[in-house]
Amino acid sequence: MLSPTATQHKQTGGVSFPDVGWKARRTEVHMERIICDVAIIGAGTAGLTAERAASGEGATTCLIEAGPGGTTCARVGCMPSKLLISAADAAHAAAGAATFGVHPENVRIDGRQVMARVREHRDRFVDGVFRGIEKYPPTHFLKGHARFLDETTLMVGDATRVEARAIVLAVGSRPSVPEPLSHLGSRLLTSETVFELEDLPRSVAVIGAGPLGLELAQALHRLGVRTTLLDRGERLGGLTDETVNDVAKAVFAEELDLHLGAEVGANIVGEEVRVTWEGAGAGEGMFERVLVAAGRRPALEDLDLDKAGLRLDQHGSPVFDPRTLRCGDSAVYIAGDANHDRPLLHEAALEGKIAGRNAARHPASEPGDRPVALSIVFTDPQIASVGGLPDAADRASGSIDFTDQGRAKVMAANRGMLRLYGSRATGTLEGAEMACPAGEHFAHLIAWAVETRIPP
């Protein structure tokens, strides 16, 4: 049976799950009760990896997806955002080529063409995920909303009961929209719906200077959109080092209309949104759109977690062991963005492997090997964090200023800073933070050095 492409099933707010094919399969199965070793809720990166890991242990599995499917990375995360950033990089390179004595003529940004390419390739990535899911036997994949009946029993939709020895929660996350901005209706964009735009807006206020907000704000600015970036906090791109953060603020403020420490309000005026901000520098502006990139929250609503008997934290999320990913002493494991521990693609894949393996071996859960923490923000300059920060009494640190660095000058990218942290007691490198050119390459090398415990 051929699956319709992701593009054919596109709806407002993202790519939809291919309903027609799965409804046909569901009709053929007529199944009301499924018994398996491991049930996995969520067919994203963590869920798919968990299913493969559990199957590899010899467990029978049932993968459950409520839709829209396609993984967060391919549908609304890494892939479409990098497509937009790549277009922005091309525009920025053309605009700055005169620095090198190169003078491109008649450079024009076609917003419709930019967004069409983003959606075209995004849909292709998503369709690849759908084709992979179609290989699952009908009895191993269910489409529908799952909710707990008890610790090891799920109801999927209204008619299918799934009984398992262990369950993996891999439900992913959703954009978080602050209540003061929720009334903006169609003028409000999230980090998901922004990729559905047919054309680039003339102006946008981006709320949130974390990794995704900073990436999108710079990309939109470089594509000719009048952009203002606001955040109630004082940090950019998830940086924690005060010195690196101060350097980053100075660098990005040269390019972006940046307002940190700002309390934001908004109201609709005609066809636009009037955005006001108060704080260190009060102001206001009129914008065609408001893009909220103020983080994501685990998609744990409507799962009836209370019936699973799980202990929940103050945010309503299950308390779990980050080494085994087991929720207390239960038969439930949680992986990927659903646990909000390290909400990154490579971490979701690793956590899925650990959770799936332990669920298959339940109750014999074992700690999984976790690599050194590594996160990269694909801005210019790139922001990256590696490893951890030793206690102040044990900490040794050093920094590199790229203002006068030779290779950076050659590239006309001489700005930013990198700071390294080591342990005085062990003489080993422990971590780093940076906002510098080609930061992703430094970050990977430093992560390898930290993980292999190479002395400086």
Helices and strands as residue ranges (DSSP letters): G 7-9, E 10-11, E 14-15, H 19-29, E 33-41, H 45-56, E 61-65, H 72-76, H 78-96, G 97-100, H 111-133, G 138-140, E 141-143, E 146-150, E 153-156, E 160-169, E 173-175, G 179-187, E 188-190, G 193-196, E 203-207, H 211-222, E 226-231, H 242-255, E 257-260, E 262-269, E 272-279, E 283-287, E 289-292, E 296-298, G 305-308, E 332-334, G 336-338, H 345-361, E 374-377, E 382-387, G 392-394, E 395-401, G 402-404, H 406-410, E 417-423, E 429-436, H 439-451
